[in-house]
């Protein structure tokens, strides 16, 4: 027989956990920024056709994690409050060698949780990287140490950039002289990503999406910009000494402004497209060596 256990007074610790959960939900509605999980953009004006889906997955994952956390913390606090050792209590608590229903729950519940998370993640990821639709604009992005080249494939024009020189300096305007990618608003753009040298990653934070650029492998994705504006882009993969200065701008503009930019590039002689054979290393090899004329 088990030793007699004194009667314990159960405290409403679960009430405290419930209040904390209510407070978290109330606070989450204080601002649009919090509702979006501190992600860029606005639910009233999604920057692309995919940002709403990405935000929903992000916020939903956090809500699920918060619910699990509240339940876990609540049970811990409840056990601490109800089963704590009291003054003058020298009896040994009831000892259980096993509890089959509880152990089954420990196995089944995590499998269900992971399965649900996998389902929604796979569903949204599949939709985000789907390239089966017909694109209106095709742009090839070429990463190089440490800048970017943009080939506007449909318009037979290109733009090329050099890495920023003073990223660590104080003040603003670091990107003023950086290469700018123009995209027409409300038109589906297909990006073709290539690298000339090492692994880079094409990232426009406001678009809530990035994709790696791997030498010898071409990656593609499609997106429709839906909000005009100027956004910042960068490399999201450590790629060498000046990785932090591998920056570019993105301008989402009207079709008229986009066409005007293409004509400006052609007027500068930037017709055609840049190939992968042009690399920083080749430029260095072709430069005059010390002592040469």
N, C-alpha and C positions, 0 to 999 in steps of 0.2 A: 504494500500500500504506500501511496505517496504521503509525505508528512503533511500535516494540516497547514494550510496557508491562511494567514489572517485576511479578513475581508478588506479589500482595498476600495478606496473611494475613487471612482473614475472622474477624471477632470475633462472639461470640454476643450481639449486641445484641438480636436478637429474643427471646432468653431473658429479658432484662430487661423487655421489653415484656409478655411473657407473665406474668411474676411480678407486674407492676403490675396486670394485668387480674385475676389471681386474688385479689390483695389487695383490689381494689375490690369484687369479688363477696363476699368474706368479710366485709368491713366493712359491706356493705349489709344483712347479716343480723343485725347487732348489736342493732338495736332495731326495734320496729314502726313508729316514726316515720320511720326511714330507709327502711324497706321501702315506705312510702306516699309517698315522695318529699317528706317534710315537709309533707304536706297535713293539714288538720284531720281529726279522727275516728279511728276504729279499724276494722280489718278484721273484728273480732269483733262490732262493733255499728255497722253502717253507719247514718248519720243519716237518709238517704233511700234510696229504691229506685234512685237513679241515682248515688250517690256511689261505689259500687264500680266501675261502668263508667267513670266519669270518672277515678278513681284509676288504673285499669288502663291507660287510654289515656295518661295522664300519665307513669306509670312506664315503660311500654313505649317511649314516645318517647325518654325519657332513656336507657334501656338501649341503644336503637338508636344514639343519638347518641354514647354512650360507646364502643360497639364501633367505630364509624367513627373516633372520635378516637384510640383505642388503636392501630388499624391504621395510621392516618396518622402518628401520633407515632412508632410503631415503625419504619415505613419511613424516616422522616426520620432518626431516630437511627442506623438501620442504614447508611444512605448516608453519614452523617457519619463513622461509625466505620470503615467498610470502604474508602471512597474518599477519605479525607482525604489531604492532601498530606504526604508523609513527608520527613524530612531527607535531602537528597542526591538526591531524586527530581525531576529536571528535565525529564522526558518529558511530552509532551502527552497527556491522556487520549483515548481513542477518541471520535471525533466522529460523531454520527448525525444526519443531516438529517431523517429521519422514521422512524417505527416504526408501521406501519399497525395491527397488532393492539393495541398500547398505546393508540393514538388512538381506535380503535373502542371499547375498554373505557372510556375517558374519557367517551364519549358515552352508551353503553348503560347503564353502571352507575348514574350519577346519575338517569337516567330511571326505572330500576327502583326505586331508593330512594324517589324522590318519589311514584311510583305506589303503592307499598306504604303509605307514610304517608298519602296521600290516601284510599286505600281504607278504612283503619281509622278515620280522622278522620271521613269522610263517613258511615260506618256508625254510629258512636256518636253523632254530632251529629244525624243523622236520628232515631234512637231517642229522644234526650233531648228534642227539641222536638216530638215527635209528640203531637198532641192529639186523636187519633181515638177514644181510649177514653172511656167514660162516667165522668164525675167524680162523686165523692160530695159534694164541697163546692165552692162557687164563691165566690171572693173577688176583688173589684175593688180594686186598689192604685192610688191616685192620688198622684203626686208633685207637690210644690209647693215653692216657695222659702220656707222650707227645712225641710220636714217631710213628713209622710205622712198620708193619710186612708185608712181601710180600710172598705170596704163589704162586709158579709157578706150577699151577695145572696140566698142560700137562706133566711136567717133574718130578713130585713128589719130589719137593725140596722147601725149604723156606729160607728166610733171615729175621733177626729181628734187630731192632735198639733201641738206647736210645737217649733221647733228648740231644741237644748240651748244653754244660756247660758254654760256655763263649761267647755267642752271642754278648753281649754288649762291648766286649773288642776290642781294636784297632788292626789293622793288618788284614791279610788275612788268609785263610785256615781254617775257622770256620767249614767247612763241610768235612774236610779231613777224620774224623773218623765217619762220619754219614753213615747210611745204604744207599746202592745204588741199585736202580732199573735198571736192565738190560733189554733192549728191542731190538729185531732183526730188522734191517732196512728193509724197504719195505715189511713188513709182517703185516697183520691186527691183532691188539691186542684187545681182549675184556677184559675190566677191570670190575671186580666185587667189589663193594665198600661196606664195612661193618664197623661198629664202635663197640668197646667193652664197651664204657662208656658213653660219652656225644657226642653231635653233633660236627663233624669235617667237613672239606671241603678239598678234594684232588685237589691240584692246581699245575700245571706245567706252570708257566707264559709263557714260550716260545711256548707252545702248544696252547695258547690263549683260554684255556678252563678249567673250574673247575666244580666239582660236589659235592654236600653235601653228608655226610656220617651220617646217622641217626640211632640211636640205634633201633633195631627191624625191620629195613627196609633195604632191599638190593637194591642198584642202580647199573645200568650197562651202559656202553657206549663203543663204538669202535673207534679206531683211527689207522691209519697207519703211523708210523714215516718214513719220507722219506729223512732225512738228518742226517748222523752220527755226533755225538758230545756228549758233556757232558752238561747237563742242571740242573738247580736247581729247587727243588720242596719245597712246604711248605703247612701248613694248613692255609686256608683262613677264618676260622670261630673261633671267640674268644672262647677258650675251657678251660680256667683256667689260673693258675698262670704262667706256662711256655709255654704258647701258642706261643710266639715269637721264641722259640727254637725248635719248632716241624718241623724240617727240614729234607730233604733227597736229594740225588743226583739221576739223571737219566742219564744213558749211552745208547745211541743208537749205536749199534755195528753190525758187520757182524754176520751172522748165526754161523760161526766158533767160534767167540769170545763169543757169547751167550752160545753155547754148552759147551765151556771150563769153563765158569763161573758156569754153572749148575753142572759140574763135581767137581769143587772146593767146592761148597756148600755140595755136597754129601760126599766128602772126609772129611769134618769137622763133619760129622754126622748129617747134617741138611737135612735129608730125610723126606718125608711125608709133612704134612702141619700143621700149627698152627690153633687151633680152637678159637672160640669166647669165650669159657669158661675161657681162660686165661686172667686175667685182672689185672690192677695195684692194685686195691683194694684187690683182693685175695692175691697178693704178700705181701701187707702190713699186711693183717690179719694173714698170715702164718709166718711172721717174729717174732723172739723171743721178748717177752715183757721185759721191764725193770725188773731186778731181777730174770728172768728165765734163766735156763741153756740151 
